[in-house]
C-alpha cells in the first residue's frame, strides 16, 4: 500500500487508530526482524519494564516477579535496514496524509523517535492504559504513533488495544507516584487509573507481520501479557508535524529527521546545535548567528494557532 484511502483517513480521525495491512513486504519484514533480533542480542536492555501499583492489579505475585520487557530507543542509529524502514517514502506519505489539513494539503513530516517494544515469552510485560503524550508531550495532537509488526499478534501474545474514540478526550492526567508498603511516596511510570480505564473495555487490533497499527498521541491504549512461547516483536515509530513543538519528555530538544517535505522556519528559530543537543524547537533572540529575524518576520510568520 502506498496511499491511504479516504475511508481509512476517516476511520483514523473518528476512532483514533487504524490498522494498515502489508506496508512492509515479507522479505522486508524478515530482514527487519533479523536486525531486531541482532539488536536484542547486542544492544537492548532487558528489565522489569514499567513500574507502579498497576502491576499487582494486572499480574499475580509470581507472574509479576518474572515479567520482563526488552527495549531500546532509535533503532535507525544502529541498523541501515531500520533507517530505511523509518524513512520509507510510502510510509512518510501516509503520515503526511494524516497530518494534512484543508489549509495544508501536503503536510511535512518529521521523524521523532523509534522504540523497540518486545515482550519476552510466557510472562512478557503487559502495558497499563496510557496516552503516549505522558512520555513525550507536545503542544497539540499532530503526532502519529506507528507500530511496526514483526510478528502476527493476537490476544495470547498481547496485541495492541484501544479505547475507541479516546483521542477526543484530549490530554489526560496520569498517575506518576503512589504510596508504597512503607507509607512512602514512590515515583512510577506514567499510567492512567486502571479502575477507570480498563483493558476489558478496549478494542483489540490484531495484525499480521508487515502490517502497521497507527494511533494518535492522545489515544488511550494498553495490552495484555504475552503468554505464548515466542517473543512478540513490535517497534513503535513516532511521526509529527515539525511545527508541533515538544514540551517535555523523551527525545526533547534534539535534531530529528525530516522524512517528507521541508521544516518551516519561524521568528526566532535558530539552527540546530552541532553539540549533543538540538535547539531548533526553541525560539531565541536574533543575536544567534547575527541574523536579523525582525526583517524576516513577513517571511517566517507564526502559524495559525501557534502558542
C-alpha positions in Angstrom: 0.0 0.0 0.0 1.3 3.4 -0.9 -1.5 5.8 0.0 -4.4 5.8 2.4 -7.9 5.8 1.1 -10.4 8.4 2.2 -12.2 5.7 4.2 -9.0 4.9 6.1 -8.3 8.5 6.9 -11.9 9.0 8.0 -11.7 5.9 10.3 -8.5 7.2 11.9 -9.9 10.6 12.5 -13.1 9.1 14.1 -11.6 6.3 16.1 -8.1 7.5 16.9 -6.4 4.4 15.4 -6.1 2.4 12.2 -4.6 -0.9 11.0 -2.8 -0.6 7.7 -2.0 -4.0 6.1 1.1 -5.1 4.2 3.1 -1.9 4.4 6.3 -4.0 4.5 6.8 -6.9 2.2 7.6 -10.4 3.5 11.3 -10.0 2.6 11.5 -6.6 4.2 9.8 -7.9 7.4 12.2 -10.9 7.6 15.2 -8.5 7.3 13.8 -6.1 9.9 13.1 -9.0 12.3 16.6 -10.4 11.9 18.1 -6.9 12.5 15.9 -6.6 15.6 17.0 -9.9 17.0 20.6 -8.8 16.5 19.9 -5.6 18.4 18.2 -7.6 21.2 21.4 -9.7 21.5 24.0 -6.9 21.2 22.3 -3.7 22.4 18.9 -3.9 24.0 18.0 -3.6 27.7 16.1 -6.4 29.4 14.4 -5.4 32.7 11.3 -5.3 34.7 9.8 -2.6 32.5 7.2 -0.2 33.7 6.7 0.3 37.4 3.7 1.1 39.6 0.9 -0.4 41.6 -0.9 -1.4 38.4 1.5 -4.4 38.2 -0.2 -6.0 41.2 -3.6 -5.2 39.6 -2.8 -6.9 36.3 -0.5 -9.8 37.5 -0.3 -12.2 40.4 2.8 -12.1 42.6 4.6 -15.0 40.9 4.0 -13.7 37.4 4.8 -10.1 38.3 8.2 -11.2 39.6 9.0 -13.0 36.3 7.6 -10.4 33.9 10.2 -8.6 31.7 10.4 -6.1 28.8 13.1 -5.9 26.1 13.5 -2.3 25.0 15.8 0.2 23.3 15.4 3.5 21.5 16.2 4.8 18.0 16.9 1.6 16.1 17.7 3.7 13.0 21.0 4.7 14.6 22.1 1.1 14.8 20.9 -0.5 11.6 20.6 0.6 8.0 17.6 -1.6 7.5 15.8 0.2 10.2 16.9 3.6 8.8 15.4 2.6 5.5 12.2 1.4 7.3 11.5 4.6 9.3 12.2 6.8 6.3 10.3 4.7 3.8 8.7 7.2 1.3 5.3 5.4 1.2 5.1 5.4 5.0 6.1 9.1 5.2 3.5 9.9 2.5 0.7 8.2 4.6 1.8 10.1 7.6 1.6 13.3 5.6 -2.0 12.4 4.7 -2.9 12.1 8.3 -1.2 15.3 9.4 -2.6 17.4 6.5 -5.5 19.8 6.7 -7.6 21.7 4.1 -5.2 24.7 4.5 -2.1 22.5 4.3 -2.9 19.6 2.0 0.7 18.2 1.8 2.0 18.4 5.4 5.7 18.0 6.1 6.6 15.0 8.4 9.3 14.8 11.0 10.6 11.5 12.4 10.6 11.9 16.2 11.9 8.5 17.5 11.7 4.8 17.3 11.4 2.4 20.2 11.6 -1.4 20.5 8.8 -3.0 22.4 9.5 -6.7 22.7 7.5 -8.9 25.1 9.5 -12.0 26.0 7.8 -15.4 26.0 5.4 -16.6 28.6 5.4 -13.7 31.0 6.1 -10.8 28.6 5.3 -7.4 30.1 1.7 -6.1 29.9 1.1 -2.4 29.5 -1.4 -0.5 31.6 -3.7 2.0 29.9 -2.0 5.3 29.0 -1.5 8.0 26.4 1.9 8.4 24.8 1.9 12.1 25.4 2.8 11.2 29.0 6.2 10.2 27.7 6.8 12.8 25.0 4.2 15.6 25.4 3.6 18.0 22.5 1.7 21.2 22.1 -1.1 19.6 20.0 -2.1 16.2 18.6 -0.4 16.4 15.2 1.5 13.3 16.1 1.0 9.8 14.9 2.5 6.7 16.6 3.1 3.8 14.3 3.5 0.1 15.5 5.6 -1.9 13.0 4.6 -5.5 13.4 7.3 -8.2 13.1 5.1 -11.0 14.4 1.4 -11.8 13.9 -0.4 -10.5 17.1 -3.4 -11.9 19.0 -4.8 -11.9 22.5 -2.4 -14.6 23.6 0.8 -12.6 22.8 -0.6 -9.2 23.8 -1.9 -7.4 20.7 -2.4 -3.6 21.0 -5.8 -2.5 22.4 -7.5 0.9 22.3 -10.4 2.8 23.9 -12.3 3.7 20.8 -12.5 7.4 20.2 -10.5 8.3 23.3 -8.3 10.7 21.4 -11.2 13.1 21.6 -10.6 13.3 25.4 -7.5 15.4 24.9 -4.6 15.2 27.3 -5.3 13.3 30.5 -3.6 13.5 33.9 -1.5 10.3 34.5 -0.5 8.6 37.8 3.2 9.2 38.3 3.6 8.3 42.0 2.0 6.1 44.7 2.2 5.2 48.4 4.3 2.1 48.8 4.1 -0.5 51.5 6.3 1.6 53.8 3.9 4.5 53.6 6.4 6.5 51.4 5.7 8.3 48.2 7.4 6.5 45.3 7.6 7.5 41.7 6.4 5.2 38.9 5.9 5.0 35.2 3.0 7.2 34.0 -0.3 5.4 33.6 -4.0 6.0 33.8 -6.2 4.9 36.7 -6.9 1.2 35.9 -10.3 1.3 37.6 -11.5 4.0 35.2 -9.5 2.9 32.0 -9.8 -0.9 31.9 -8.2 -3.3 29.5 -11.6 -5.1 29.5 -13.2 -2.1 27.8 -10.8 -1.9 24.9 -11.0 -2.8 21.3 -8.3 -5.3 20.3 -6.5 -4.7 17.0 -4.6 -7.9 16.0 -2.3 -7.5 13.0 0.0 -9.6 10.7 3.7 -9.3 10.4 4.4 -6.4 7.9 1.3 -4.5 9.0 1.2 -1.2 10.8 -1.2 -0.2 13.6 -1.2 3.5 14.0 -2.8 5.8 16.6 -3.0 9.4 17.7 -0.8 10.6 20.6 -4.0 11.2 22.6 -5.5 7.8 22.0 -5.7 5.7 25.2 -4.2 2.2 24.8 -2.6 -0.8 26.5 -2.0 -4.5 26.1 -2.2 -7.8 27.9 0.8 -10.1 28.7 2.5 -12.3 26.2 1.7 -15.9 27.4 3.0 -17.7 24.2 6.4 -19.5 23.9 7.5 -16.9 21.3 8.6 -13.2 21.6 6.1 -10.5 20.5 8.2 -8.1 18.4 6.8 -4.6 17.8 8.6 -1.3 17.1 7.0 2.0 17.7 7.9 4.9 15.4 6.7 8.4 16.1 6.0 10.9 13.4 4.9 14.5 13.8 4.3 17.8 12.1 7.6 19.8 12.6 5.5 22.8 13.9 4.1 20.7 16.7 6.7 21.7 19.4 7.6 19.2 22.1 7.1 20.5 25.6 8.9 17.7 27.6 9.9 14.1 27.7 11.7 11.5 25.5 13.8 12.9 22.6 13.1 16.5 23.5 15.4 19.3 22.1 17.4 17.1 19.7 17.7 17.1 16.0 15.2 14.9 14.2 15.0 13.8 10.6 12.6 15.3 8.0 11.2 12.3 6.1 8.9 14.4 3.9 8.8 18.0 2.9 10.7 20.9 4.5 11.0 22.2 8.0 9.3 25.7 8.2 11.3 28.4 9.9 9.6 30.8 12.3 10.6 34.0 14.0 13.4 33.5 16.5 14.1 29.9 15.4 17.8 29.1 15.2 19.8 26.4 13.6 20.4 23.1 15.3 23.5 23.0 17.6 26.4 20.9 16.5 26.7 19.7 20.1 24.9 16.7 21.6 21.6 18.6 21.9 19.4 20.4 19.4 17.6 23.7 19.8 15.6 24.1 16.5 12.4 23.8 18.5 13.4 26.7 20.9 12.8 30.3 19.9 15.7 32.6 20.8 16.7 36.2 20.3 18.0 37.5 17.0 21.6 37.6 18.4 22.2 33.9 17.3 24.3 33.9 14.2 23.8 37.7 13.8 20.5 37.0 11.9 18.2 40.0 11.8 15.0 38.0 12.3 12.9 41.2 12.5 13.5 41.8 8.9 12.3 38.3 8.1 9.1 38.5 10.1 6.9 38.6 7.0 8.7 35.5 5.6 8.6 33.5 8.8 5.3 34.4 10.5 3.9 32.2 13.3 1.5 29.5 12.0 -2.2 29.9 12.8 -3.0 28.6 16.3 0.7 28.6 17.5 1.3 29.4 21.1 
